[in-house]
């Protein structure tokens, strides 16, 4: 199959491209660095010529609701409109476990993205995944404030990005209209995971766990971000993943 990957240079997108190649599929990477800007509809259908499925792993660094919502809804509508014009019949969207009812801006944006996708094409497949093991590594860069790394109190069954990528490819090969969830094999507290990554990386900084106020913070802390009935559970533990990155 010829499969386009939106966000092909991202954490999951890179793994999707590699997974496609390993299975004998032809990956068509969509990223600005490759000359494809999904925020612009112009000529997008041309890039989808001969493509049979699209896997959307796009992300945005802003966690504010409006810019994130504008980005996700615009790119989703553009992709699906271009797919319709190009005759693409399969669309797989990566989303996040536990976003329903959350007041966190980024999660509200992902809900809006899911709604936009279903409004255009009710047959889309949505894979909601938990935070990746790699998220703890990203926090070392994104959450540093002077000598501190400020991490929200969050209970999550983190999962390897490579396993999420494999699941996305499975769903592109064998579509399952609707929403399915995936998490990792164990639940952890995020601040502790960040401490362990910092130690493995040799980063000298104090990890400070903070409570996010309101309903969003309660959902992070009480396990609402862990799948209740997962379609699939990853097998690589955080310890195993940490061993790999520590080599």
N, C-alpha and C positions, 0 to 999 in steps of 0.2 A: 504494500500500500504506500501511497504518497501522502504523508501526513504533515501538515503545517503545525509549527509550535510557536505560539505567541508568548513572548517573554523567554525566548530561547537561551538568553545569556544569564538568566536568573538562577537562584539556588536550585529550584526544582527543574526549570527549563533545561539546564545543561544536562541533567540526568536523563530527562525525557529524550533528548536528542541522542545521547549515548545508548539508551535502551532501544530506541527505534533501530539504530544501526546494528546493534547486536542481534536483533530479530530479523534482519534482512529487509526492513522497511526503508523507504527514502524519506529522510527528515527534511522539511523545508523550514529553515529557521526564520522567524519573524522577530526582528529587533531593530532599533534605530541604527545600531552599529552595522547592520546588514542592509541598510537602506530602506527598511520598511517601518513606517510610522503608523501604527494602528489607530492613533488619535485622528488621523486624516483618512477620510473615505476614498479620496481620489486615487484611482489606479489600484486600489486594494484587491479588487476582483481579478485583476491581471496576475497578481502574485499567487492567486489561488488556482490558476489554470492547472487542471489535471490532478488537483488535490482531492482526496476522498474523505478526509477527516481533519478537524482542527482541534488541537488541545490548547486550551487557554490557561497559562500559568502566570499571566501578567500581575505585577505588583507595583505599588507606589510607596515611597518612603514617608509621605505625609500621613499622619494619623487623624488629621482634622476631617470632620465629616464632609463638608462641602467639597473641598478639592478632591478628596478620595472618591466621593460619590460621582462627581462630574467625570473623573477619569474612568472609573469602572463602567459606568452606564454608557459613556460615549464609545469606549473601545468595544464593549460587548455588542452594542447596536451596529457599529460599523462592521465588525467581523461577521455578524449574522446576516446583515444586508448583503455584504460582498459574497458570502457563502451562497446565499440564495441565487445571486446573479451568476455565480460560477458553477452552480450545480452540486455544491458540497452538501452531503446529507447527514454527516455526523459531527456533532460538536460536544466536546467534553470540557467542563469548566471546573477549575480547582477553587474550592472555597474553604471555610473554616468551621469546625465543630463549635456548637454552642452560641452562635451569633443571634439566634432568635430572641427577641425581647431585650437584648443588651442595649445599653445607652452609650457604649463606647463608640466614638465617631467612626473608626475604621470598620468595626463590625456592622454598624448601620449601613455603611457604604457597600459592604459585601452583600448584605440583604438586598439592597437596592439593585445590585448587579444581578443577583439571582432572579429577582422579579423581572428585570428588563430582559433577561435571556428567555425566560419562560413566556413572556408576553409576545416575543417575536417567534419563538419556536418551542412549543410545549414538549417536544420530544428530546430536548437537550438532556445530557447526563451531567449531574453535578456530584462531584466527589468532595465531601467535606472532610478535611483532615485536621488533626490536632497540630499543635506547634511542633516544628521539626527539632530534632536534636541540635541542628545547626543554629537554631534560634538563640540558644545559650551563648554560642560563640559570637553571634552578631551583637548581643547585648554588651559585650566588652567594648565595642566601638561606639555604639549608639547611645549607651546609657551612662557614659563616663562624665562625671562632674568633678573636675579637679582630681583629688586623690581617691574619689569614691566612684563606685559603680552602683547606680540606683536601680534596683530591680523590684518590680511589683510582686507582692505576695500572690502567687499563682500556682495552683495545683493542676498539673497537666500530664497526660500520658504521651510524652513526646515520642515522635516517630522519625525514622531515618528518611531524609528527602529522597534518597535513591529508591526506597521501597514505595513511597508515594508515586514517584515517576513510573515505576513498573505497573502500579495499579491504574494509573491514567492510561497507559498504553493498552492494558487489558481491556479497559472500557472503550477505547477507540476501536479495538479489534472486535469487541462483542458489546455493542451499546446496550445500556440498561437505562431507559428513560426514567427520569425521576432523580431522587437524591439518595446517596448512600454515604456512610460514614466510615472513617478509618482512624485508628489510633495506634499507639505503640504498646509494647507488652507490659509496661510498668508505669505506675503513677509516681511523680516526683514533685517536690517543691522547686519552682524555678530558681529562686535565689541560691539554693544549694547547688544546682547544676551549674550556674554561672561561676560560683566559687571553685568548683572542680575544674572547669575549663580554664579559668584564670590560672590556677595552679599548674595545669598541664602546659599552658602557654608561657609560663614564667612571668605572668603579668603581676606586678606589685601594686595592688589596689585593694581597698576594703569594699566588700560587697555589702550594701545596705538594703535590707528588705523594707519596702514601704507598702502601706495599705492604700489602695486606690479607693477614693471615696465613692459612695453611692452604690446603686445597683450593679454597675459595671464591676466595681471592686469586689462586691460580694460574689458575683458569678465567677470571677477569676479565682477566688480563694476557696469556694465551697465545692469545687469539683464539677461545676456545670460545663466546663470545657472538655470534659472526658466523655467519649461516646457511651451511650447507654446500651445500645444494641448494634455494635459495629458490623458492617458488611465484611470487613477484613481487619485483622490485627497484625501489625508488623512484627517481625521476629528479632530484629537487631536491637539489643538493649542499649541503653545509654552508655553503660560500661564498655560494651564492645565497640561502639562508635568512638568513644573517647580513646580507646586503645589504638584505633586506626589513625586518628588525627595526631596522636602523640608520637607516632613513629618518626 
